[in-house]
Amino acid sequence: MSGRDQSIALGSEGFPARFAGLVQRRGVRAFARAAELSEGVVRKYMNGESLPTLDRLEKIARAAEVSLAWLATGEVKFTGIEVDETSARIEALSRWLSVNVVALNMGLVSLHPAFAIHQSVVIPYVLSDVAFGSLLAGVFDEITQCNLWNVGAEKDKLIHEYVQTKLLKLYEQCVEGESLSPPWWAFAFHDAPQAGAGNNGGNKDAG
């Protein structure tokens, strides 16, 4: 029997609970269909009556949009931080940016009145999915590298300076007549949005 045909063993004690939590988000029928499993097999995995082969485990991970390693072992880390904690930090940071980017922009425009006419281009661009994701990832990495997650005042200062620096860069591009293109990795997606006045500008990004 090949390695891929063998049922999982590492971390299998907690697999039923992890699997059941994923199934409960969507319901047995919907999850079974997404993972290409029968409802009977799904219930057996939930009850701990059997364990999936590695091939099936991969299908389950894809259907649930979770890490294969976490599904199998329950012990995945991301840059030294537990996955749940990382997710919570990303969500909180995303909410903060969604609320405060416009306020930070107003402060920047008050210092540079010439930027005012470009707000209708810059703000929708920054809040678009691709550019906002790039901004979020950049801020997250900066906070992590500086180890400031638990240092409130310094963390807030870093976020303010990072966002204002990115906004300033975008306004300078607009003033120079350049278009605002998505980050380079966005072109992996066929429907990556373009923002800005015209399509013949530079290829600088928000991140």
C-alpha positions in Angstrom: 0.0 0.0 0.0 1.5 3.4 -1.0 1.9 6.3 1.4 -0.9 8.2 -0.3 -3.3 5.3 0.3 -2.7 5.2 4.0 -5.0 6.9 6.5 -3.6 9.8 8.4 -2.1 9.1 11.8 -0.3 12.2 13.1 -2.7 14.4 15.0 -5.5 12.0 14.3 -6.8 12.1 17.8 -8.1 15.7 17.2 -9.1 15.2 13.6 -12.8 14.4 14.2 -13.3 17.6 16.1 -11.4 19.7 13.5 -13.4 18.1 10.7 -16.7 18.4 12.5 -16.1 22.2 13.0 -15.5 22.7 9.3 -18.6 20.7 8.3 -20.9 22.5 10.7 -20.1 25.8 8.9 -21.8 24.6 5.7 -23.9 21.5 6.6 -23.2 17.9 5.9 -24.8 17.8 2.5 -23.1 20.9 1.1 -19.7 20.0 2.5 -19.9 16.4 1.2 -20.7 17.8 -2.3 -17.8 20.3 -2.1 -15.3 17.7 -0.9 -16.6 15.0 -3.3 -17.5 12.6 -0.5 -20.7 10.8 0.4 -22.7 12.1 3.4 -22.2 8.7 5.1 -18.4 9.1 4.9 -18.6 12.7 6.2 -20.5 11.5 9.2 -18.0 8.7 9.9 -15.2 11.2 9.8 -17.1 13.5 12.2 -17.8 10.7 14.6 -14.2 9.3 14.5 -15.4 6.0 13.1 -12.7 6.2 10.3 -10.0 8.5 9.0 -9.5 9.8 5.5 -6.7 8.7 3.2 -4.2 11.5 2.2 -5.9 11.9 -1.2 -9.3 12.5 0.5 -7.6 14.7 3.1 -6.4 17.0 0.3 -9.9 17.2 -1.1 -11.3 18.1 2.3 -8.6 20.8 2.8 -9.4 22.4 -0.6 -13.1 22.3 0.0 -12.8 23.9 3.5 -10.1 26.3 2.4 -7.8 25.4 5.2 -4.2 24.2 5.5 -3.6 20.5 4.8 -1.1 20.4 7.6 -3.5 22.0 10.1 -6.3 19.6 9.1 -4.0 16.6 9.6 -2.1 17.7 12.7 -3.8 20.8 14.2 -0.4 22.4 14.8 0.4 24.9 12.1 2.2 28.1 12.7 2.6 31.2 10.5 5.7 33.4 11.1 5.8 32.1 14.7 2.2 33.0 15.5 -0.6 30.6 15.9 -3.0 30.6 13.0 -6.0 31.6 15.0 -4.1 34.6 16.5 -2.8 35.6 13.1 -6.3 35.5 11.6 -7.6 37.6 14.4 -4.9 40.2 14.0 -5.4 40.4 10.2 -9.2 40.9 10.7 -8.7 43.6 13.3 -6.1 45.4 11.2 -8.4 45.2 8.1 -11.2 46.7 10.1 -9.0 49.5 11.4 -7.7 50.4 7.9 -11.2 50.3 6.4 -12.3 52.9 8.9 -9.2 55.1 9.2 -7.7 55.3 5.7 -10.1 58.1 4.7 -9.3 60.0 7.9 -5.6 59.7 7.3 -6.1 60.8 3.8 -7.9 63.9 5.0 -5.0 64.8 7.2 -2.6 64.4 4.3 -4.7 66.5 1.9 -5.0 69.3 4.5 -1.2 69.5 4.4 -1.0 69.2 0.6 -4.1 71.1 -0.9 -3.0 70.3 -4.4 -3.8 66.6 -3.8 -7.5 67.4 -3.3 -8.4 67.1 -7.0 -7.0 63.6 -7.1 -8.9 62.1 -4.1 -11.6 60.7 -6.4 -8.9 58.5 -7.9 -6.7 57.7 -5.0 -9.3 56.7 -2.4 -11.3 54.2 -4.5 -8.0 52.8 -5.7 -6.7 52.3 -2.1 -10.0 50.7 -1.0 -10.2 48.4 -4.0 -9.7 44.7 -3.2 -6.2 44.3 -4.8 -4.6 47.5 -3.6 -6.2 47.3 -0.1 -4.9 43.7 0.2 -1.4 44.9 -0.7 -1.6 47.7 1.9 -2.9 45.3 4.6 -0.1 42.8 3.9 2.5 45.5 4.0 1.3 47.0 7.3 1.0 43.5 8.8 4.5 42.6 7.9 5.9 45.8 9.3 4.2 45.3 12.6 5.4 41.7 12.8 9.0 42.5 11.8 9.1 45.3 14.4 7.4 43.0 17.0 4.9 45.7 17.9 1.7 43.8 18.1 1.6 44.3 21.9 2.9 47.8 21.9 -0.1 50.0 21.3 1.3 53.5 20.9 4.3 52.5 18.8 2.1 50.2 16.7 -0.4 52.9 16.0 2.4 55.3 15.0 3.9 52.8 12.6 0.5 52.2 11.0 -0.2 55.9 10.6 3.3 56.5 9.0 3.1 53.5 6.8 -0.3 54.4 5.4 0.5 58.1 4.9 3.7 57.2 3.1 1.8 54.9 0.7 -0.9 57.6 0.1 1.8 60.2 -0.5 3.4 58.0 -3.1 0.0 57.5 -4.9 -0.7 61.2 -4.9 2.7 62.0 -6.3 2.0 59.5 -9.1 -1.3 61.3 -9.9 0.4 64.7 -9.8 3.0 63.4 -12.3 0.2 62.1 -14.6 0.9 58.4 -14.0 -1.9 55.8 -13.7 -2.3 53.7 -10.6 -1.7 50.0 -11.5 -2.4 47.0 -9.3 0.6 45.4 -7.5 2.6 43.1 -9.8 1.1 39.9 -8.4 -2.4 41.0 -9.2 -1.8 40.2 -12.9 -2.1 36.6 -12.0 -5.8 37.2 -12.0 -7.7 37.8 -15.3 -10.0 40.4 -13.8 -7.4 42.5 -11.9 -8.9 46.0 -11.7 -7.1 49.0 -13.1 -7.5 52.4 -11.4 -6.5 55.9 -12.4 -6.8 58.3 -15.2 -5.7 56.5 -18.4 -3.9 53.3 -19.1 -0.5 54.4 -20.2 1.1 55.4 -17.0 3.8 53.7 -14.9 3.7 50.4 -13.1 4.2 51.6 -9.6 1.9 50.0 -7.0 0.3 50.8 -3.6 2.4 48.2 -1.8 
